[in-house]
């Protein structure tokens, strides 16, 4: 009797068995829901990848346009031309006014406070100087590079590149033949970067190596300054002809 009551109790409280047809429907519904979830997740991943690609494409295009679409000196840089000329005359390097103008273009396009990006040449944090102080230090530093290059018998492109790398580059050029070359600038950057590359896309870099630089200074610096200088001279020649 005891066993019989226990058996009856289990029968009363246990749920009725689920028909096999209903079990199959539930299983099919769960499978369909999983497929929908997977499909929705895949669709979301594709959207994210698409937005990432679009963002990278737009960003690369905007970065490239800074360098490729125009090699003209900006109005913001021309606004500082009188101050640059006056300071160049003070340091006795008036013959290099156009180069100083192009250096400012490469460094800042005349924007911000430290327009010659000269703070670091004083071992100060980046962008510490105001425009007047920046021009003073930038012209002074360039004059010192010219003087050192003259003592070592080095060329002007070595001086231009040294504005970006520091005066140690002049010693490096002197020890490796005494004449600037892009290969020397690249090797100097490679050594000091610890072989670390970064993406760097513009008309010049894309032509030379597909769009990268070593992550120390800018190994294309002399090329960039000279490209702006070429455009500046062409503009002036065209204006004189007209």
C-alpha positions as CSV (number, residue, x, y, z in Angstrom):
1,X,0.0,0.0,0.0
2,X,2.8,2.3,0.8
3,X,4.5,1.7,-2.5
4,X,1.2,2.1,-4.3
5,X,0.4,5.5,-2.7
6,X,3.9,6.7,-3.6
7,X,3.4,5.6,-7.2
8,X,0.1,7.3,-7.4
9,X,1.5,10.6,-6.0
10,X,4.2,10.7,-8.7
11,X,1.7,10.1,-11.4
12,X,-0.6,12.9,-10.2
13,X,2.2,15.5,-9.8
14,X,4.3,14.7,-12.9
15,X,3.4,16.7,-16.1
16,X,1.8,14.9,-18.9
17,X,4.2,13.7,-21.6
18,X,4.7,16.2,-24.5
19,X,3.5,14.8,-27.8
20,X,6.3,14.1,-30.3
21,X,4.7,16.5,-32.9
22,X,4.9,19.4,-30.4
23,X,8.5,18.5,-29.4
24,X,9.5,18.7,-33.1
25,X,7.7,22.1,-33.5
26,X,9.5,23.5,-30.5
27,X,12.9,22.2,-31.7
28,X,12.3,23.6,-35.2
29,X,11.3,27.0,-33.7
30,X,14.5,27.1,-31.6
31,X,16.6,26.2,-34.6
32,X,14.9,29.0,-36.6
33,X,15.5,31.5,-33.8
34,X,19.2,30.6,-33.7
35,X,19.5,31.0,-37.4
36,X,17.8,34.4,-37.2
37,X,20.2,35.5,-34.4
38,X,23.2,34.3,-36.4
39,X,21.9,36.1,-39.5
40,X,21.3,39.3,-37.6
41,X,24.7,39.2,-35.9
42,X,26.4,38.6,-39.3
43,X,24.5,41.5,-40.8
44,X,25.6,43.8,-37.9
45,X,29.2,42.7,-38.4
46,X,29.0,43.5,-42.1
47,X,27.6,47.0,-41.3
48,X,30.4,47.7,-38.8
49,X,33.0,46.5,-41.3
50,X,31.5,48.7,-44.0
51,X,31.5,51.8,-41.7
52,X,35.1,51.1,-40.7
53,X,36.2,50.9,-44.3
54,X,34.3,54.0,-45.2
55,X,35.8,55.9,-42.3
56,X,39.3,54.8,-43.2
57,X,38.8,55.7,-46.8
58,X,37.5,59.2,-46.0
59,X,40.2,59.8,-43.4
60,X,43.0,58.8,-45.8
61,X,41.6,60.9,-48.6
62,X,41.4,64.0,-46.3
63,X,44.9,63.4,-45.1
64,X,46.2,63.0,-48.6
65,X,44.5,66.2,-49.8
66,X,46.4,68.3,-47.3
67,X,49.6,67.5,-49.2
68,X,48.5,66.5,-52.7
69,X,45.8,69.0,-53.8
70,X,47.9,72.1,-53.3
71,X,51.5,72.9,-52.8
72,X,50.8,76.6,-52.4
73,X,51.8,78.6,-49.4
74,X,48.8,79.3,-47.3
75,X,47.5,82.8,-46.5
76,X,48.1,82.1,-42.8
77,X,51.8,81.6,-43.5
78,X,52.0,84.7,-45.6
79,X,50.6,86.7,-42.7
80,X,53.8,85.9,-40.9
81,X,56.1,86.8,-43.8
82,X,57.0,90.3,-42.5
83,X,58.0,88.9,-39.1
84,X,60.0,86.1,-40.8
85,X,61.8,88.6,-43.1
86,X,62.6,90.9,-40.2
87,X,64.0,88.1,-38.1
88,X,66.0,86.6,-41.0
89,X,67.6,90.0,-41.6
90,X,68.4,90.3,-37.9
91,X,70.3,87.0,-38.1
92,X,71.9,87.8,-41.4
93,X,70.2,85.1,-43.4
94,X,67.8,87.1,-45.6
95,X,68.8,85.0,-48.5
96,X,66.9,82.1,-46.9
97,X,63.6,83.9,-46.4
98,X,61.7,81.7,-48.9
99,X,63.0,78.6,-47.3
100,X,61.9,79.8,-43.9
101,X,58.5,80.5,-45.3
102,X,58.2,76.9,-46.7
103,X,59.5,75.5,-43.4
104,X,56.6,77.2,-41.6
105,X,54.2,75.9,-44.2
106,X,55.4,72.3,-43.6
107,X,55.5,72.7,-39.8
108,X,52.2,74.3,-39.2
109,X,50.7,75.9,-42.3
110,X,50.7,79.1,-40.1
111,X,48.1,77.6,-37.7
112,X,48.4,77.4,-33.9
113,X,50.9,79.2,-31.6
114,X,54.2,77.5,-32.3
115,X,54.1,78.2,-36.0
116,X,57.7,77.2,-36.6
117,X,57.4,74.1,-34.2
118,X,60.5,75.3,-32.5
119,X,59.7,74.4,-28.9
120,X,61.5,71.1,-29.0
121,X,64.8,72.8,-30.2
122,X,64.8,74.4,-26.8
123,X,64.0,71.1,-25.1
124,X,60.6,72.4,-24.2
125,X,57.3,70.5,-24.6
126,X,55.7,70.6,-28.0
127,X,53.7,73.9,-28.8
128,X,55.1,75.8,-25.8
129,X,56.1,79.0,-27.7
130,X,53.8,81.7,-28.9
131,X,54.1,82.8,-32.6
132,X,56.6,85.6,-31.9
133,X,58.8,83.3,-29.7
134,X,58.4,80.5,-32.3
135,X,59.7,82.7,-35.2
136,X,62.6,84.0,-33.0
137,X,63.7,80.5,-32.1
138,X,62.9,78.9,-35.5
139,X,65.0,81.5,-37.4
140,X,67.8,81.4,-34.7
141,X,67.9,77.6,-34.9
142,X,68.0,77.6,-38.7
143,X,70.9,80.2,-38.6
144,X,72.8,77.9,-36.2
145,X,72.3,75.0,-38.6
146,X,73.6,77.0,-41.5
147,X,76.7,78.0,-39.5
148,X,77.5,74.4,-38.5
149,X,76.9,73.2,-42.1
150,X,79.3,75.8,-43.4
151,X,82.0,74.7,-40.9
152,X,81.5,71.0,-42.0
153,X,81.2,71.9,-45.7
154,X,77.6,70.5,-46.0
155,X,74.9,71.4,-48.5
156,X,71.6,73.2,-48.0
157,X,69.4,70.1,-48.1
158,X,71.3,68.8,-45.1
159,X,70.4,72.0,-43.2
160,X,66.7,71.8,-44.2
161,X,66.5,68.1,-43.0
162,X,68.4,69.0,-39.8
163,X,65.7,71.5,-38.9
164,X,63.4,68.5,-38.5
165,X,65.9,66.0,-37.1
166,X,68.2,68.2,-35.1
167,X,71.8,69.2,-35.6
168,X,73.0,65.7,-35.0
169,X,71.9,64.9,-38.6
170,X,74.6,67.3,-39.8
171,X,77.2,65.2,-38.1
172,X,75.6,62.0,-39.6
173,X,75.8,63.5,-43.1
174,X,79.4,64.6,-42.5
175,X,80.4,61.1,-41.4
176,X,78.6,59.5,-44.4
177,X,80.0,61.4,-47.4
178,X,79.1,65.0,-46.7
179,X,76.2,65.3,-49.2
180,X,72.5,65.0,-48.4
181,X,70.6,62.2,-49.9
182,X,67.1,60.8,-49.2
183,X,68.7,57.5,-48.4
184,X,70.8,59.1,-45.6
185,X,67.7,60.8,-44.2
186,X,65.8,57.5,-44.4
187,X,68.5,55.5,-42.7
188,X,68.9,58.1,-39.9
189,X,65.2,57.9,-39.2
190,X,65.2,54.1,-39.4
191,X,68.0,53.8,-36.8
192,X,66.5,56.3,-34.4
193,X,63.0,54.9,-34.7
194,X,64.1,51.4,-33.7
195,X,62.8,50.1,-37.1
196,X,59.2,51.2,-36.4
197,X,57.2,52.1,-39.5
198,X,54.0,54.3,-39.6
199,X,51.6,54.9,-42.5
200,X,52.4,58.3,-44.2
201,X,50.5,59.0,-47.4
202,X,51.1,62.0,-49.7
203,X,52.2,62.6,-53.3
204,X,55.9,62.3,-52.5
205,X,55.8,59.3,-50.1
206,X,53.4,57.4,-52.3
207,X,55.8,57.7,-55.2
208,X,58.9,56.8,-53.3
209,X,57.8,53.9,-51.1
210,X,54.0,53.5,-51.4
211,X,53.2,55.6,-48.3
212,X,55.1,55.0,-45.1
213,X,57.9,56.6,-43.1
214,X,60.1,55.5,-40.2
215,X,58.7,56.8,-36.9
216,X,61.3,59.3,-36.1
217,X,61.0,62.9,-37.5
218,X,60.0,63.0,-41.1
219,X,62.5,61.6,-43.6
220,X,60.6,63.4,-46.4
221,X,61.1,66.8,-44.8
222,X,63.7,68.2,-47.3
223,X,61.5,66.9,-50.1
224,X,58.4,68.6,-48.7
225,X,60.1,72.0,-48.1
226,X,61.7,71.9,-51.6
227,X,58.3,71.0,-53.2
228,X,56.7,74.1,-51.6
229,X,59.7,76.1,-52.6
230,X,59.4,75.0,-56.2
231,X,55.7,76.0,-56.2
232,X,56.5,79.4,-54.7
233,X,59.1,80.1,-57.4
234,X,56.8,79.0,-60.1
235,X,54.0,81.3,-58.8
236,X,56.3,84.3,-58.7
237,X,57.7,83.6,-62.2
238,X,54.1,83.4,-63.5
239,X,53.2,86.6,-61.8
240,X,56.2,88.4,-63.3
241,X,55.3,87.2,-66.8
242,X,51.8,88.5,-66.5
